[in-house]
């Protein structure tokens, strides 16, 4: 009996020890988790003298731009914090982002920079396409972007402080967007006029140079150096003059420029491939010709046979021009997907019928047993 009591005491002691170890381990894990959360929530402090600042900081009175760990940031100076924080939380900011006029950004709370109470983290792509690599159509899109952004801002009592290409980035599916929230200011007629003149000098005039000379490299050169009114006159391209005094006249000038830019035709040199798709209406053919293999040319028949023979999961069409043969491959994939969906539905229907039949048989057997 004494032996059994000793064993019982040892057993109780062992259980107590296990419980104490469990409690200790749980407390340690809780402390470690708390430390990790505190460390995660504690902002990383960057010294302003060791930051990779972008651009000419002395030209910007409200904010500086820097790059840190794969993201661009906008550091707001103390005197402008309330203004930009209010603008960030406004309906106008959300509207500009929704209209694809302004790049999305968020408040950066995981890092801080001494001397800058407010940081914005900008949506950042893994690539950059500067204006020195733009096509003529991208220059036109850039002009329309900045003019439309300026229009939306002016209607709400704001304006852009500048209009050069350095504040335009490409995001998503080759979509140009304005990325400098620090250049958005309360409406001021002179600053608005200065911005519009920059749009003309660095975007519209270079586009007109390309229209006049058919020289894309010259267009991109002037996008960096600008074209003055005197140079425009000397090159025999239309000289654009703008004057404004208030929001109403500014909006009128913007609408006139938007109409003008939309009317600019971009000529292209004639080549062997210039009329490659002129023999048919491409978009109408998507609905008709691609849908009827009997109308395929010899090359289309060959492509179709290759697709049938290889049955590839992925197709990359190099040198696709308007993408006609890519459409044939895409149509075949849609048909394969529909066939897989039909097979899936047929299998599920068979399975459900089987389960239902087994359920009925099982219930009948149960009734017979009872």
C-alpha positions as CSV (number, residue, x, y, z in Angstrom):
1,X,0.0,0.0,0.0
2,X,2.8,2.3,0.8
3,X,4.4,1.5,-2.5
4,X,1.2,2.4,-4.3
5,X,1.0,5.7,-2.5
6,X,4.6,6.5,-3.5
7,X,3.8,5.7,-7.1
8,X,0.7,7.9,-6.9
9,X,2.6,10.8,-5.5
10,X,5.3,10.4,-8.1
11,X,2.6,10.4,-10.8
12,X,1.0,13.5,-9.4
13,X,4.4,15.2,-9.1
14,X,5.2,14.3,-12.7
15,X,1.9,15.7,-13.9
16,X,2.5,18.9,-12.0
17,X,6.0,19.1,-13.5
18,X,4.6,18.6,-17.0
19,X,2.0,21.4,-16.4
20,X,4.7,23.8,-15.1
21,X,6.9,23.1,-18.1
22,X,3.9,23.7,-20.4
23,X,3.0,26.9,-18.7
24,X,6.6,28.1,-18.8
25,X,6.9,27.2,-22.5
26,X,3.6,28.9,-23.3
27,X,4.7,32.0,-21.5
28,X,8.1,32.0,-23.3
29,X,6.3,31.7,-26.7
30,X,3.9,34.5,-25.8
31,X,6.8,36.7,-24.8
32,X,8.7,36.0,-28.1
33,X,5.5,36.6,-30.1
34,X,5.0,39.9,-28.3
35,X,8.6,40.9,-28.9
36,X,8.2,40.0,-32.6
37,X,5.0,42.0,-32.9
38,X,6.6,45.0,-31.1
39,X,9.6,44.8,-33.4
40,X,7.3,44.5,-36.4
41,X,5.2,47.5,-35.3
42,X,8.3,49.6,-34.5
43,X,9.2,51.7,-37.5
44,X,12.7,51.4,-39.0
45,X,14.4,54.8,-38.7
46,X,16.4,56.0,-41.8
47,X,18.9,58.9,-41.5
48,X,18.2,61.5,-44.2
49,X,21.9,61.8,-45.1
50,X,22.1,58.1,-46.0
51,X,19.0,57.9,-48.2
52,X,19.0,57.4,-52.0
53,X,17.2,60.7,-52.8
54,X,15.7,61.0,-56.3
55,X,15.8,64.2,-58.4
56,X,16.7,67.8,-57.5
57,X,15.6,68.3,-53.9
58,X,16.2,72.0,-53.8
59,X,13.5,72.5,-56.5
60,X,10.7,70.9,-54.4
61,X,9.5,72.9,-51.4
62,X,7.0,70.4,-50.1
63,X,8.3,66.9,-50.5
64,X,11.4,64.8,-51.5
65,X,11.4,61.4,-53.3
66,X,13.6,58.5,-52.3
67,X,14.0,54.8,-53.1
68,X,14.2,52.1,-50.3
69,X,14.0,48.3,-50.6
70,X,12.2,48.1,-53.9
71,X,9.7,51.0,-53.2
72,X,9.6,54.7,-54.0
73,X,8.6,57.0,-51.2
74,X,7.5,60.6,-50.9
75,X,8.8,62.3,-47.8
76,X,6.6,65.3,-46.8
77,X,8.3,68.2,-45.2
78,X,6.8,69.4,-41.8
79,X,5.1,72.5,-43.0
80,X,3.1,70.5,-45.6
81,X,2.0,67.5,-43.5
82,X,-1.5,68.7,-42.7
83,X,-2.2,69.7,-46.3
84,X,-1.1,66.5,-47.9
85,X,-2.7,64.3,-45.2
86,X,-6.0,66.0,-45.8
87,X,-5.7,65.6,-49.5
88,X,-4.8,61.9,-49.2
89,X,-8.0,61.3,-47.2
90,X,-10.2,63.3,-49.6
91,X,-12.6,61.9,-52.1
92,X,-10.7,63.6,-54.8
93,X,-7.6,61.5,-54.2
94,X,-9.6,58.3,-54.4
95,X,-11.3,59.5,-57.6
96,X,-7.9,60.4,-59.3
97,X,-6.6,56.9,-58.5
98,X,-9.8,55.3,-59.8
99,X,-9.6,57.3,-63.0
100,X,-6.0,56.0,-63.5
101,X,-4.7,59.5,-63.4
102,X,-2.7,59.2,-60.2
103,X,-0.5,56.3,-59.0
104,X,-1.9,54.5,-56.0
105,X,0.0,55.1,-52.7
106,X,-0.4,54.4,-49.0
107,X,0.8,55.8,-45.7
108,X,4.2,54.3,-44.8
109,X,4.1,53.5,-41.1
110,X,6.8,50.9,-41.0
111,X,9.7,53.3,-41.6
112,X,10.4,56.9,-40.7
113,X,12.9,59.5,-41.7
114,X,14.2,62.1,-39.3
115,X,13.0,65.5,-40.3
116,X,10.0,64.2,-42.3
117,X,6.9,63.5,-40.2
118,X,4.9,62.0,-43.1
119,X,5.9,59.3,-45.7
120,X,3.9,58.0,-48.6
121,X,4.8,54.6,-50.1
122,X,4.1,54.6,-53.9
123,X,3.0,51.5,-55.8
124,X,6.2,50.6,-57.5
125,X,6.7,48.4,-60.6
126,X,9.8,46.2,-61.2
127,X,10.5,48.1,-64.4
128,X,10.9,51.7,-65.5
129,X,10.2,53.2,-68.9
130,X,11.6,56.8,-69.1
131,X,10.4,59.2,-71.8
132,X,13.7,58.5,-73.7
133,X,12.1,55.1,-74.6
134,X,8.6,56.3,-75.3
135,X,6.7,55.8,-78.6
136,X,4.8,58.7,-80.3
137,X,1.5,57.3,-79.0
138,X,2.9,57.3,-75.5
139,X,3.7,61.0,-75.8
140,X,0.2,61.7,-76.8
141,X,-1.1,59.6,-73.9
142,X,1.2,61.4,-71.6
143,X,-0.1,64.8,-72.7
144,X,-3.7,63.6,-72.3
145,X,-2.9,62.2,-68.9
146,X,-1.4,65.4,-67.5
147,X,-4.1,67.7,-69.1
148,X,-7.0,65.5,-67.7
149,X,-5.3,65.4,-64.3
150,X,-5.0,69.2,-64.3
151,X,-8.6,69.5,-65.4
152,X,-9.9,67.3,-62.5
153,X,-7.7,69.2,-60.0
154,X,-8.7,72.7,-61.2
155,X,-12.4,71.8,-60.9
156,X,-11.9,71.1,-57.1
157,X,-9.7,74.1,-56.4
158,X,-6.3,72.4,-56.9
159,X,-3.6,72.4,-59.6
160,X,-0.4,70.8,-60.7
161,X,2.8,72.7,-59.9
162,X,4.7,71.1,-62.9
163,X,4.1,69.1,-66.0
164,X,7.3,67.5,-67.1
165,X,7.7,63.8,-68.0
166,X,9.8,62.9,-64.9
167,X,6.6,62.6,-62.9
168,X,5.0,60.1,-65.3
169,X,5.4,56.4,-64.8
170,X,4.1,53.3,-66.4
171,X,2.0,50.9,-64.4
172,X,-0.1,47.8,-65.1
173,X,-0.8,47.2,-68.8
174,X,1.3,50.0,-70.1
175,X,-0.8,52.6,-68.4
176,X,0.8,56.0,-67.8
177,X,0.1,57.6,-64.4
178,X,1.2,60.7,-62.5
179,X,3.3,59.8,-59.5
180,X,4.1,63.0,-57.7
181,X,1.6,63.8,-55.0
182,X,3.9,66.6,-53.8
183,X,3.2,68.6,-57.0
184,X,-0.5,68.9,-56.3
185,X,-1.1,72.3,-54.8
186,X,-4.0,74.7,-54.1
187,X,-5.1,76.5,-57.3
188,X,-2.8,79.3,-58.3
189,X,-3.1,80.8,-61.8
190,X,0.6,81.3,-62.3
191,X,1.6,77.8,-61.2
192,X,-1.1,76.4,-63.4
193,X,0.1,78.4,-66.3
194,X,3.7,77.3,-65.7
195,X,2.6,73.6,-65.5
196,X,0.7,73.9,-68.9
197,X,3.7,75.5,-70.5
198,X,5.9,72.6,-69.3
199,X,3.4,70.1,-70.9
200,X,3.6,72.0,-74.2
201,X,7.4,72.3,-74.0
202,X,8.3,68.7,-73.0
203,X,5.5,66.6,-74.3
204,X,3.3,68.3,-77.0
205,X,6.1,70.1,-79.0
206,X,8.3,67.0,-79.1
207,X,5.2,65.1,-80.4
208,X,4.7,67.7,-83.1
209,X,8.4,67.4,-84.0
210,X,7.8,63.7,-84.6
211,X,4.8,64.5,-86.7
212,X,6.8,67.0,-88.8
213,X,10.1,65.1,-89.2
214,X,9.1,61.4,-88.7
215,X,12.1,61.2,-86.5
216,X,11.4,59.4,-83.2
217,X,14.9,59.9,-81.8
218,X,14.6,63.7,-82.3
219,X,11.2,63.6,-80.5
220,X,12.7,61.8,-77.5
221,X,15.7,64.2,-77.5
222,X,13.4,67.2,-77.2
223,X,11.4,65.4,-74.4
224,X,14.5,65.7,-72.3
225,X,15.7,69.2,-73.4
226,X,12.4,70.8,-74.3
227,X,11.3,72.9,-77.2
228,X,10.9,76.6,-76.8
229,X,8.3,78.7,-78.8
230,X,11.2,80.2,-80.8
231,X,12.5,76.7,-81.7
232,X,9.0,75.6,-82.6
233,X,8.6,78.5,-84.9
234,X,12.0,77.9,-86.5
235,X,11.1,74.2,-87.1
236,X,7.8,75.3,-88.7
237,X,5.6,73.5,-86.2
238,X,2.5,75.2,-84.7
239,X,3.3,77.6,-81.8
240,X,0.9,77.2,-78.9
241,X,0.1,80.1,-76.7
242,X,-1.8,79.9,-73.4
243,X,-3.1,82.6,-71.1
244,X,-5.3,82.3,-68.0
245,X,-6.3,84.3,-64.9
246,X,-8.7,82.1,-62.9
247,X,-10.1,78.6,-62.7
248,X,-12.7,79.2,-65.5
249,X,-10.1,80.4,-68.0
250,X,-7.7,77.6,-66.9
251,X,-10.4,75.0,-67.6
252,X,-11.1,76.6,-71.0
253,X,-7.4,76.5,-71.9
254,X,-7.2,72.8,-70.8
255,X,-10.3,71.8,-72.9
256,X,-8.7,73.5,-76.0
257,X,-5.4,71.7,-75.5
258,X,-7.2,68.4,-75.0
259,X,-9.1,68.8,-78.3
260,X,-5.9,69.8,-80.1
261,X,-3.8,66.8,-78.7
262,X,-6.6,64.4,-79.6
263,X,-6.5,65.7,-83.2
264,X,-2.8,65.2,-83.7
265,X,-2.2,62.4,-86.3
266,X,0.9,60.3,-86.0
267,X,2.3,59.4,-89.4
268,X,4.3,56.3,-90.1
269,X,6.7,55.4,-92.9
270,X,5.4,52.9,-95.4
271,X,7.1,49.6,-95.2
272,X,6.7,46.1,-96.7
273,X,4.4,45.3,-93.7
274,X,2.4,48.5,-93.7
275,X,-0.8,47.1,-95.3
276,X,-0.4,43.6,-93.8
277,X,-3.9,43.4,-92.4
278,X,-5.7,45.8,-94.8
279,X,-7.3,42.9,-96.7
280,X,-9.9,42.4,-93.9
281,X,-11.4,44.0,-90.9
282,X,-9.5,42.4,-88.0
283,X,-12.2,42.7,-85.4
284,X,-15.0,41.6,-87.6
285,X,-12.9,38.6,-88.6
286,X,-12.6,37.5,-85.0
287,X,-16.4,36.8,-85.1
288,X,-16.5,35.4,-88.6
289,X,-13.3,34.1,-90.3
290,X,-11.7,32.6,-87.1
291,X,-15.0,31.0,-86.4
292,X,-15.1,29.2,-89.7
293,X,-12.0,27.0,-90.6
294,X,-13.4,26.6,-94.2
295,X,-12.3,30.2,-94.8
296,X,-8.7,29.7,-93.6
297,X,-5.8,30.4,-95.9
298,X,-3.1,27.8,-96.4
299,X,-1.0,29.4,-93.6
300,X,-3.9,29.5,-91.3
301,X,-4.6,25.8,-92.0
302,X,-1.0,25.0,-91.2
303,X,-1.1,26.9,-87.9
304,X,-4.3,25.2,-87.0
305,X,-2.9,21.7,-87.8
306,X,0.2,22.4,-85.7
307,X,-2.0,23.4,-82.7
308,X,-4.0,20.2,-83.1
309,X,-0.9,18.1,-83.4
310,X,1.1,19.6,-80.5
311,X,-1.9,20.4,-78.3
312,X,0.3,22.9,-76.3
313,X,-0.7,24.3,-72.9
314,X,1.1,27.6,-73.6
315,X,1.5,29.5,-76.9
316,X,3.9,32.5,-77.4
317,X,3.3,34.3,-80.7
318,X,6.5,36.2,-81.6
319,X,6.2,38.9,-84.3
320,X,2.4,38.6,-84.0
321,X,1.6,42.0,-85.7
322,X,-2.2,42.4,-84.9
323,X,-2.2,39.0,-83.2
324,X,-4.4,37.2,-85.7
325,X,-2.9,33.7,-85.3
326,X,-2.8,34.3,-81.5
327,X,-6.6,34.6,-81.7
328,X,-6.8,31.2,-83.4
329,X,-4.8,29.7,-80.6
330,X,-6.9,31.5,-78.0
331,X,-10.1,30.3,-79.7
332,X,-8.9,26.7,-79.6
333,X,-8.1,27.0,-75.9
334,X,-11.6,28.4,-75.2
335,X,-13.0,25.4,-77.0
336,X,-10.8,23.0,-75.0
337,X,-11.9,24.8,-71.8
338,X,-15.6,24.4,-72.7
339,X,-15.0,20.7,-73.5
340,X,-13.3,20.2,-70.1
341,X,-16.2,22.0,-68.4
342,X,-18.7,19.7,-70.2
343,X,-16.7,16.6,-69.1
344,X,-16.6,17.9,-65.5
345,X,-20.3,18.5,-65.4
346,X,-21.0,15.1,-66.9
347,X,-18.7,13.4,-64.3
348,X,-20.4,15.3,-61.5
349,X,-23.9,14.3,-62.8
350,X,-22.8,10.7,-63.0
351,X,-21.4,10.8,-59.5
352,X,-24.5,12.4,-58.1
353,X,-26.7,9.9,-59.8
354,X,-24.6,7.1,-58.4
355,X,-24.6,8.5,-54.9
356,X,-28.4,9.0,-55.1
357,X,-28.9,5.4,-56.3
358,X,-26.7,4.0,-53.5
359,X,-28.6,6.1,-51.0
360,X,-31.9,4.7,-52.2
361,X,-30.7,1.2,-52.1
362,X,-29.2,1.7,-48.7
363,X,-32.4,3.1,-47.3
364,X,-34.4,0.1,-48.8
365,X,-32.0,-2.4,-47.2
366,X,-32.3,-0.6,-43.9
367,X,-36.1,-0.7,-44.1
368,X,-36.0,-4.5,-44.9
369,X,-33.7,-5.1,-41.9
370,X,-35.9,-3.2,-39.6
